[in-house]
Amino acid sequence: MQSIRPISDLRNNYAEISQTVKESSEPMILTKNGYADMVLMSIEQFEAREYKNEMHKKILASEAQFQKTRKTYTVAEVTERMIANIKKRDTANV
């Protein structure tokens, strides 16, 4: 269930709010003068959302590329390209 709290609780009850946000899988809505003002979430929630958003963008880009080219790849081709990219990345980081 989504949690809604006044923004003043953030100042007055930071430890409790921090614990609640970290234990919950949902962001907390903070209100100011009775209206939603901002959203608070744990760093883990934020990173998971960012990862999902990035993957969604990549999937959309892949679908758009496929619509243009109709090019497909075998599992072996994909595996070979992935291994080459990993090796390229590893040598660049040395």
DSSP file (Angstrom, degrees, kcal/mol; ACC not computed):
  #  RESIDUE AA STRUCTURE BP1 BP2  ACC     N-H-->O    O-->H-N    N-H-->O    O-->H-N    TCO  KAPPA ALPHA  PHI   PSI    X-CA   Y-CA   Z-CA
    1    1 A M              0   0    0      0, 0.0    25,-0.2     0, 0.0     2,-0.1   0.000 360.0 360.0 360.0 136.1    0.0    0.0    0.0
    2    2 A Q        -     0   0    0      1,-0.1     2,-0.4    26,-0.1    26,-0.1  -0.421 360.0-137.0 -70.6 139.3    1.3    3.4   -0.9
    3    3 A S  E     -a   28   0A   0     24,-0.7    26,-2.9    -2,-0.1     2,-0.4  -0.819  16.9-170.5-102.1 135.0    2.3    5.6    1.9
    4    4 A I  E     +a   29   0A   0     -2,-0.4    26,-0.2    24,-0.2    24,-0.0  -0.992  14.1 165.0-126.2 125.5    1.4    9.3    2.1
    5    5 A R  E     -a   30   0A   0     24,-2.7    26,-2.5    -2,-0.4     2,-0.1  -0.964  41.0 -99.9-137.7 152.8    3.0   11.6    4.7
    6    6 A P  E >   -a   31   0A   0      0, 0.0     3,-1.7     0, 0.0     4,-0.5  -0.472  34.6-121.1 -69.3 146.4    3.3   15.4    5.3
    7    7 A I  T >> S+     0   0    0     24,-3.3     3,-1.2     1,-0.3     4,-0.8   0.782 109.9  68.9 -61.1 -27.1    6.7   16.7    4.3
    8    8 A S  H 3> S+     0   0    0     23,-0.3     4,-2.4     1,-0.3     3,-0.4   0.798  88.3  66.3 -63.0 -26.7    7.2   18.0    7.9
    9    9 A D  H <> S+     0   0    0     -3,-1.7     4,-3.0     1,-0.2    -1,-0.3   0.806  91.0  63.4 -63.5 -27.9    7.4   14.3    9.0
   10   10 A L  H <4 S+     0   0    0     -3,-1.2    -1,-0.2    -4,-0.5    -2,-0.2   0.911 110.4  37.1 -62.7 -40.9   10.7   14.0    7.0
   11   11 A R  H  < S+     0   0    0     -4,-0.8     3,-0.5    -3,-0.4    -2,-0.2   0.900 125.1  39.5 -74.6 -42.6   12.3   16.6    9.2
   12   12 A N  H  < S+     0   0    0     -4,-2.4    -2,-0.2     1,-0.2    -3,-0.2   0.763 130.7  23.4 -83.3 -26.1   10.6   15.4   12.5
   13   13 A N  S  X S+     0   0    0     -4,-3.0     4,-2.5    -5,-0.2     5,-0.3  -0.251  71.5 145.5-135.3  46.1   10.7   11.6   12.0
   14   14 A Y  H  > S+     0   0    0     -3,-0.5     4,-3.1     1,-0.2     5,-0.2   0.903  72.8  50.9 -55.7 -47.8   13.6   11.0    9.5
   15   15 A A  H  > S+     0   0    0      1,-0.2     4,-2.2     2,-0.2    -1,-0.2   0.910 112.8  46.2 -59.7 -44.1   14.7    7.7   11.0
   16   16 A E  H  > S+     0   0    0      2,-0.2     4,-2.5     1,-0.2    -1,-0.2   0.922 115.1  46.4 -64.7 -44.5   11.2    6.2   10.9
   17   17 A I  H  X S+     0   0    0     -4,-2.5     4,-2.8    -8,-0.2     5,-0.2   0.918 111.3  52.3 -65.6 -42.7   10.5    7.4    7.4
   18   18 A S  H  X S+     0   0    0     -4,-3.1     4,-2.3    -5,-0.3    -1,-0.2   0.928 112.1  45.7 -57.9 -46.4   13.9    6.2    6.2
   19   19 A Q  H  X S+     0   0    0     -4,-2.2     4,-2.1    -5,-0.2    -2,-0.2   0.916 112.7  50.4 -64.1 -43.9   13.2    2.7    7.6
   20   20 A T  H  X S+     0   0    0     -4,-2.5     4,-1.6     1,-0.2    -2,-0.2   0.920 112.1  47.0 -61.0 -45.1    9.7    2.6    6.2
   21   21 A V  H  < S+     0   0    0     -4,-2.8    21,-0.4     1,-0.2    -1,-0.2   0.905 112.9  48.9 -65.2 -41.7   10.9    3.6    2.7
   22   22 A K  H  < S+     0   0    0     -4,-2.3    -1,-0.2    -5,-0.2    -2,-0.2   0.851 114.9  44.6 -67.5 -34.2   13.7    1.0    2.8
   23   23 A E  H  < S+     0   0    0     -4,-2.1    -1,-0.2    -5,-0.2    -2,-0.2   0.724 104.3  76.8 -81.7 -22.5   11.4   -1.8    4.0
   24   24 A S     <  -     0   0    0     -4,-1.6    18,-0.2    -5,-0.2     4,-0.1  -0.530  68.4-147.3 -88.9 153.9    8.6   -0.9    1.5
   25   25 A S  S    S+     0   0    0     -2,-0.2    -1,-0.1     2,-0.1    -4,-0.1   0.359  81.0  75.2 -95.8   4.1    8.6   -1.8   -2.2
   26   26 A E  S    S-     0   0    0    -25,-0.2    -2,-0.1    -5,-0.1    19,-0.1  -0.879  84.8-113.3-116.6 146.3    6.6    1.4   -2.9
   27   27 A P        -     0   0    0      0, 0.0   -24,-0.7     0, 0.0     2,-0.4  -0.349  31.3-121.8 -68.8 159.1    7.7    5.0   -2.9
   28   28 A M  E     -aB   3  40A   0     12,-3.5    12,-3.1   -26,-0.1     2,-0.5  -0.883  16.2-139.6-104.2 134.9    6.4    7.4   -0.3
   29   29 A I  E     -aB   4  39A   0    -26,-2.9   -24,-2.7    -2,-0.4     2,-0.5  -0.825  14.0-155.8 -93.9 128.2    4.5   10.5   -1.3
   30   30 A L  E     -aB   5  38A   0      8,-3.2     7,-3.1    -2,-0.5     8,-1.8  -0.883  10.2-153.3-104.7 134.6    5.2   13.6    0.7
   31   31 A T  E     -aB   6  36A   0    -26,-2.5   -24,-3.3    -2,-0.5     2,-0.4  -0.761  10.8-162.1-109.5 153.3    2.6   16.3    0.9
   32   32 A K  E >  S- B   0  35A   0      3,-2.8     3,-1.6    -2,-0.3    -2,-0.0  -0.990  82.6 -10.9-132.7 123.5    2.9   20.0    1.4
   33   33 A N  T 3  S-     0   0    0     -2,-0.4     3,-0.1     1,-0.3    -1,-0.1   0.843 131.6 -54.0  54.3  35.9   -0.3   21.9    2.4
   34   34 A G  T 3  S+     0   0    0      1,-0.2     2,-0.4     0, 0.0    -1,-0.3   0.458 118.2 104.5  84.3   0.8   -2.3   18.8    1.7
   35   35 A Y  E <  S-B   32   0A   0     -3,-1.6    -3,-2.8     1,-0.0    -1,-0.2  -0.897  82.3 -97.1-117.8 145.6   -1.0   18.4   -1.9
   36   36 A A  E     +B   31   0A   0     -2,-0.4    -5,-0.3    -5,-0.2     3,-0.1  -0.377  47.5 165.8 -58.1 129.7    1.4   15.9   -3.3
   37   37 A D  E     -     0   0A   0     -7,-3.1     2,-0.3     1,-0.4    -6,-0.2   0.728  54.7 -11.3-118.4 -41.4    4.8   17.7   -3.4
   38   38 A M  E     -B   30   0A   0     -8,-1.8    -8,-3.2     2,-0.0    -1,-0.4  -0.972  55.9-120.4-157.2 169.3    7.5   15.0   -3.9
   39   39 A V  E     -B   29   0A   0     -2,-0.3     2,-0.4   -10,-0.2   -10,-0.2  -0.945  19.5-160.6-119.9 138.5    8.2   11.3   -3.9
   40   40 A L  E     +B   28   0A   0    -12,-3.1   -12,-3.5    -2,-0.4     2,-0.3  -0.967  18.6 161.2-120.6 131.4   10.7    9.5   -1.7
   41   41 A M        -     0   0    0     -2,-0.4   -19,-0.1   -14,-0.2   -20,-0.1  -0.970  40.3 -95.5-145.1 161.0   12.2    6.1   -2.4
   42   42 A S     >  -     0   0    0    -21,-0.4     4,-2.4    -2,-0.3     5,-0.1  -0.304  36.9-113.1 -71.0 160.5   15.1    4.0   -1.4
   43   43 A I  H  > S+     0   0    0      1,-0.2     4,-2.8     2,-0.2     5,-0.2   0.854 119.0  56.2 -63.1 -34.3   18.3    4.0   -3.5
   44   44 A E  H  > S+     0   0    0      2,-0.2     4,-2.2     1,-0.2    -1,-0.2   0.915 108.2  46.7 -64.6 -42.7   17.5    0.3   -4.4
   45   45 A Q  H  > S+     0   0    0      2,-0.2     4,-2.4     1,-0.2    -2,-0.2   0.930 113.5  49.3 -62.5 -45.2   14.1    1.2   -5.6
   46   46 A F  H  X S+     0   0    0     -4,-2.4     4,-2.6     1,-0.2    -2,-0.2   0.934 111.8  47.2 -60.4 -48.2   15.5    4.1   -7.6
   47   47 A E  H  X S+     0   0    0     -4,-2.8     4,-2.4     1,-0.2    -1,-0.2   0.882 111.5  51.5 -63.7 -38.6   18.3    2.0   -9.2
   48   48 A A  H  X S+     0   0    0     -4,-2.2     4,-2.4    -5,-0.2    -1,-0.2   0.916 111.6  47.1 -64.1 -42.5   15.8   -0.8  -10.1
   49   49 A R  H  X S+     0   0    0     -4,-2.4     4,-2.6     2,-0.2    -2,-0.2   0.906 112.1  49.9 -65.2 -41.6   13.5    1.8  -11.8
   50   50 A E  H  X S+     0   0    0     -4,-2.6     4,-2.5     2,-0.2    -2,-0.2   0.909 110.8  49.9 -63.4 -41.1   16.4    3.3  -13.7
   51   51 A Y  H  X S+     0   0    0     -4,-2.4     4,-2.6     2,-0.2     5,-0.2   0.932 111.5  48.2 -62.5 -46.3   17.5   -0.1  -14.8
   52   52 A K  H  X S+     0   0    0     -4,-2.4     4,-2.4     1,-0.2    -2,-0.2   0.911 112.0  49.8 -61.1 -42.4   14.0   -1.0  -16.0
   53   53 A N  H  X S+     0   0    0     -4,-2.6     4,-2.3     2,-0.2    -1,-0.2   0.913 111.3  48.5 -62.2 -43.2   13.7    2.3  -17.9
   54   54 A E  H  X S+     0   0    0     -4,-2.5     4,-2.2     2,-0.2    -2,-0.2   0.912 112.4  48.2 -64.5 -42.9   17.1    1.8  -19.5
   55   55 A M  H  X S+     0   0    0     -4,-2.6     4,-2.5     2,-0.2    -1,-0.2   0.893 110.0  52.9 -64.2 -39.1   16.2   -1.8  -20.6
   56   56 A H  H  X S+     0   0    0     -4,-2.4     4,-2.5    -5,-0.2    -2,-0.2   0.920 108.9  49.5 -62.2 -43.7   12.8   -0.5  -21.9
   57   57 A K  H  X S+     0   0    0     -4,-2.3     4,-2.4     1,-0.2    -1,-0.2   0.909 111.4  49.2 -61.0 -42.3   14.6    2.1  -24.0
   58   58 A K  H  X S+     0   0    0     -4,-2.2     4,-2.4     2,-0.2    -2,-0.2   0.890 110.5  50.1 -66.4 -39.0   17.0   -0.5  -25.4
   59   59 A I  H  X S+     0   0    0     -4,-2.5     4,-2.6     2,-0.2    -2,-0.2   0.923 111.1  49.0 -64.5 -43.8   14.1   -2.8  -26.3
   60   60 A L  H  X S+     0   0    0     -4,-2.5     4,-2.3     1,-0.2    -2,-0.2   0.905 111.7  49.5 -61.8 -41.3   12.3    0.0  -28.1
   61   61 A A  H  X S+     0   0    0     -4,-2.4     4,-2.4     2,-0.2    -1,-0.2   0.902 111.4  49.4 -64.3 -40.5   15.5    0.9  -30.0
   62   62 A S  H  X S+     0   0    0     -4,-2.4     4,-2.5     2,-0.2    -2,-0.2   0.907 110.9  49.3 -64.5 -42.1   16.0   -2.8  -31.0
   63   63 A E  H  X S+     0   0    0     -4,-2.6     4,-2.3     2,-0.2    -2,-0.2   0.900 111.4  49.5 -64.1 -40.3   12.4   -3.1  -32.1
   64   64 A A  H  X S+     0   0    0     -4,-2.3     4,-1.6     2,-0.2    -2,-0.2   0.911 111.1  49.5 -64.8 -41.9   12.7    0.1  -34.2
   65   65 A Q  H  X S+     0   0    0     -4,-2.4     4,-2.7     1,-0.2     5,-0.4   0.912 110.6  50.2 -63.7 -41.8   15.9   -1.2  -35.8
   66   66 A F  H  X S+     0   0    0     -4,-2.5     4,-3.0     1,-0.2    -1,-0.2   0.907 106.9  54.6 -63.2 -41.0   14.3   -4.5  -36.6
   67   67 A Q  H  < S+     0   0    0     -4,-2.3    -1,-0.2     1,-0.2    -2,-0.2   0.853 114.2  42.2 -60.8 -34.1   11.3   -2.7  -38.2
   68   68 A K  H  < S+     0   0    0     -4,-1.6    -2,-0.2    -5,-0.1    -1,-0.2   0.911 131.9  19.5 -77.0 -44.3   13.8   -0.8  -40.5
   69   69 A T  H  < S-     0   0    0     -4,-2.7    -3,-0.2    -5,-0.1    -2,-0.2   0.719  77.0-147.0-104.0 -24.5   16.1   -3.6  -41.4
   70   70 A R     <  +     0   0    0     -4,-3.0     2,-0.4    -5,-0.4    -4,-0.1   0.694  47.7 152.4  57.8  19.6   14.2   -6.9  -40.7
   71   71 A K        -     0   0    0     -6,-0.3     2,-0.3    -5,-0.1    -1,-0.2  -0.648  23.1-174.2 -82.3 132.5   17.7   -8.3  -39.8
   72   72 A T        -     0   0    0     -2,-0.4     2,-0.3    -3,-0.1     0, 0.0  -0.841  10.1-145.7-121.7 163.1   17.7  -11.1  -37.3
   73   73 A Y        -     0   0    0     -2,-0.3     2,-0.1     4,-0.0    -2,-0.0  -0.946  14.1-122.4-129.4 148.6   20.6  -12.9  -35.6
   74   74 A T     >  -     0   0    0     -2,-0.3     4,-2.3     1,-0.1     5,-0.2  -0.384  33.1-108.4 -79.0 165.9   21.2  -16.5  -34.5
   75   75 A V  H  > S+     0   0    0      1,-0.2     4,-2.7     2,-0.2     5,-0.2   0.897 121.9  53.8 -61.0 -39.9   22.0  -17.3  -30.8
   76   76 A A  H  > S+     0   0    0      2,-0.2     4,-2.5     1,-0.2    -1,-0.2   0.904 108.3  48.9 -63.1 -41.2   25.6  -18.1  -31.9
   77   77 A E  H  > S+     0   0    0      2,-0.2     4,-2.3     1,-0.2    -1,-0.2   0.915 113.1  46.8 -64.6 -43.0   25.9  -14.7  -33.6
   78   78 A V  H  X S+     0   0    0     -4,-2.3     4,-2.6     2,-0.2    -2,-0.2   0.928 112.7  49.4 -64.6 -44.9   24.6  -12.9  -30.5
   79   79 A T  H  X S+     0   0    0     -4,-2.7     4,-2.6     1,-0.2     5,-0.2   0.920 110.8  50.2 -60.2 -45.1   26.9  -14.9  -28.2
   80   80 A E  H  X S+     0   0    0     -4,-2.5     4,-2.2     1,-0.2    -1,-0.2   0.910 112.1  47.1 -61.1 -43.5   29.9  -14.2  -30.4
   81   81 A R  H  X S+     0   0    0     -4,-2.3     4,-2.3     2,-0.2    -1,-0.2   0.888 111.7  51.2 -66.4 -39.1   29.2  -10.4  -30.4
   82   82 A M  H  X S+     0   0    0     -4,-2.6     4,-2.4     2,-0.2    -2,-0.2   0.931 110.6  47.8 -64.1 -44.8   28.6  -10.4  -26.7
   83   83 A I  H  X S+     0   0    0     -4,-2.6     4,-2.5     1,-0.2     5,-0.2   0.907 111.8  50.6 -63.1 -41.5   31.9  -12.2  -26.0
   84   84 A A  H  X S+     0   0    0     -4,-2.2     4,-2.3    -5,-0.2    -1,-0.2   0.907 111.2  48.6 -63.0 -41.4   33.7   -9.8  -28.3
   85   85 A N  H  X S+     0   0    0     -4,-2.3     4,-2.4     2,-0.2    -2,-0.2   0.885 110.9  50.2 -66.0 -38.8   32.2   -6.8  -26.5
   86   86 A I  H  X S+     0   0    0     -4,-2.4     4,-2.7     2,-0.2    -2,-0.2   0.931 112.4  46.8 -64.7 -45.5   33.1   -8.1  -23.1
   87   87 A K  H  X S+     0   0    0     -4,-2.5     4,-2.3     2,-0.2    -2,-0.2   0.903 112.4  50.6 -62.6 -40.7   36.7   -8.7  -24.2
   88   88 A K  H  X S+     0   0    0     -4,-2.3     4,-1.5    -5,-0.2    -2,-0.2   0.911 112.5  46.6 -63.2 -43.1   36.9   -5.2  -25.8
   89   89 A R  H  X S+     0   0    0     -4,-2.4     4,-1.4     1,-0.2    -2,-0.2   0.911 111.7  51.2 -64.9 -43.2   35.5   -3.7  -22.5
   90   90 A D  H  < S+     0   0    0     -4,-2.7     4,-0.3     1,-0.2    -2,-0.2   0.881 110.9  47.2 -65.3 -38.3   38.0   -5.7  -20.4
   91   91 A T  H >< S+     0   0    0     -4,-2.3     3,-0.6     1,-0.2    -1,-0.2   0.816 109.9  54.0 -73.0 -28.5   41.0   -4.6  -22.4
   92   92 A A  H 3< S+     0   0    0     -4,-1.5    -1,-0.2     1,-0.2    -2,-0.2   0.786 106.7  52.5 -72.4 -27.2   39.9   -1.0  -22.4
   93   93 A N  T 3<        0   0    0     -4,-1.4    -1,-0.2     1,-0.2    -2,-0.2   0.449 360.0 360.0 -88.2  -1.2   39.7   -1.1  -18.6
   94   94 A V    <         0   0    0     -3,-0.6    -1,-0.2    -4,-0.3    -2,-0.1   0.476 360.0 360.0 -81.1 360.0   43.2   -2.4  -18.1
